[in-house]
Amino acid sequence: MEKLIIQIEASKNFFDGFAVNVDGISGGGNTIEECKTNILEGLKLMVKNSDKSYCKAPQWLINGDYEIEYRYDTQSILNHYSTVFTKPALERLTGINQKQLHHYATGLKKPRLEQRKKIENALHNLGSELLTIQL
């Protein structure tokens, strides 16, 4: 099974997405959900029109033999979850101070690889912990 890799990035008021490994797949929206929906609509159109010379889709897309992996820049993921995680909560999870997290979320500063990994690991650890909960 192939993997369609979609990169989602944030600007001040908009989210853009594009396929890293297939040319011609892109989309955008005011939210990550709108961006994903727009990308999926474009993907369907590409597959539907793949017989046209201007729109060649790889065979694995046409066959539906793929899964989608979404990758995010730090700004987009922090903005997307800003209604779920407060800055103090993210500080407790990541060990990164709130002011620095604010700079990353607004795009004022770009985090170094080490900082991105701290955020990613903290979110993965929380997700793993949440998966073990039984109610």
C-alpha positions as CSV (number, residue, x, y, z in Angstrom):
1,M,0.0,0.0,0.0
2,E,1.3,3.4,-0.9
3,K,1.2,6.5,1.2
4,L,-0.1,9.9,0.0
5,I,1.8,12.5,2.1
6,I,-0.1,15.8,2.6
7,Q,1.8,18.7,4.2
8,I,-0.4,21.3,5.9
9,E,1.0,24.7,6.7
10,A,-0.5,27.8,8.3
11,S,-0.3,31.4,7.3
12,K,-1.9,34.2,9.3
13,N,-5.5,33.4,8.5
14,F,-5.4,30.5,6.2
15,F,-4.2,26.8,5.9
16,D,-2.6,25.5,2.8
17,G,-1.9,21.9,1.9
18,F,-0.2,20.0,-0.8
19,A,0.9,16.5,-1.6
20,V,4.6,16.0,-1.1
21,N,4.9,13.0,-3.3
22,V,2.3,13.6,-6.1
23,D,2.3,16.7,-8.2
24,G,-0.9,18.6,-8.7
25,I,-2.7,17.9,-5.4
26,S,-3.3,20.9,-3.3
27,G,-5.9,22.9,-1.4
28,G,-6.6,25.4,1.3
29,G,-9.2,26.7,3.7
30,N,-9.8,28.9,6.7
31,T,-9.5,25.8,9.0
32,I,-7.5,22.5,8.8
33,E,-10.8,20.7,8.1
34,E,-11.6,22.9,5.2
35,C,-8.1,22.5,3.8
36,K,-8.3,18.7,4.1
37,T,-11.8,18.7,2.4
38,N,-10.5,20.9,-0.4
39,I,-7.5,18.6,-0.9
40,L,-9.7,15.5,-1.0
41,E,-12.0,17.1,-3.6
42,G,-9.0,17.9,-5.7
43,L,-7.7,14.3,-5.3
44,K,-11.1,12.9,-6.5
45,L,-11.0,15.2,-9.5
46,M,-7.5,14.2,-10.4
47,V,-8.4,10.5,-10.2
48,K,-11.6,11.1,-12.2
49,N,-9.8,12.9,-14.9
50,S,-6.6,10.8,-14.9
51,D,-7.1,9.8,-18.5
52,K,-6.5,13.5,-19.6
53,S,-3.0,14.4,-20.5
54,Y,-2.9,17.4,-18.1
55,C,-3.9,15.4,-15.1
56,K,-1.9,12.1,-14.7
57,A,-2.5,10.4,-11.4
58,P,-0.3,7.5,-10.3
59,Q,-1.9,4.1,-10.7
60,W,-2.0,3.5,-7.0
61,L,-4.2,6.6,-6.6
62,I,-6.5,5.4,-9.3
63,N,-6.7,1.9,-7.7
64,G,-7.4,3.4,-4.3
65,D,-4.4,1.4,-2.9
66,Y,-3.1,4.2,-0.6
67,E,-3.5,5.7,2.8
68,I,-3.2,9.4,3.6
69,E,-0.6,10.8,6.1
70,Y,-1.0,14.4,7.2
71,R,2.1,16.3,8.2
72,Y,1.8,19.7,9.9
73,D,4.1,22.6,10.5
74,T,4.3,23.7,14.1
75,Q,2.3,26.9,13.5
76,S,-0.7,25.0,12.0
77,I,-0.8,22.3,14.7
78,L,-0.6,24.8,17.5
79,N,-3.3,27.0,15.9
80,H,-5.5,24.0,15.2
81,Y,-5.5,22.8,18.8
82,S,-5.5,26.3,20.4
83,T,-9.1,25.7,21.5
84,V,-8.2,22.4,23.1
85,F,-4.9,23.2,24.8
86,T,-4.2,26.4,26.7
87,K,-0.7,27.8,26.6
88,P,-0.1,26.8,30.3
89,A,-1.2,23.2,29.4
90,L,1.2,23.0,26.5
91,E,3.9,24.4,28.6
92,R,3.4,21.6,31.1
93,L,3.3,19.0,28.4
94,T,6.3,20.2,26.4
95,G,8.5,22.1,28.8
96,I,8.5,25.0,26.4
97,N,7.5,28.4,28.0
98,Q,4.3,30.0,27.0
99,K,5.8,33.0,25.3
100,Q,7.9,30.8,23.0
101,L,4.8,28.7,22.2
102,H,2.9,31.9,21.3
103,H,5.8,32.9,19.0
104,Y,5.6,29.5,17.3
105,A,1.8,29.6,17.0
106,T,1.7,33.1,15.4
107,G,4.6,32.4,13.1
108,L,6.8,35.1,14.7
109,K,9.5,32.5,15.2
110,K,10.1,29.1,13.7
111,P,11.1,26.4,16.2
112,R,14.4,24.5,15.8
113,L,14.2,20.8,15.2
114,E,14.8,20.0,18.9
115,Q,11.8,22.2,19.9
116,R,9.6,20.7,17.1
117,K,10.5,17.2,18.4
118,K,9.6,18.2,22.0
119,I,6.1,19.3,20.9
120,E,5.6,16.3,18.7
121,N,6.8,13.8,21.4
122,A,4.6,15.5,24.0
123,L,1.5,15.2,21.8
124,H,2.3,11.6,20.9
125,N,2.8,10.7,24.6
126,L,-0.5,12.4,25.5
127,G,-2.2,10.5,22.7
128,S,-0.7,7.2,23.8
129,E,-1.8,7.8,27.4
130,L,-5.3,8.7,26.3
131,L,-5.6,5.5,24.3
132,T,-5.1,3.5,27.5
133,I,-8.1,5.1,29.3
134,Q,-11.1,2.8,29.9
135,L,-14.3,4.3,31.2
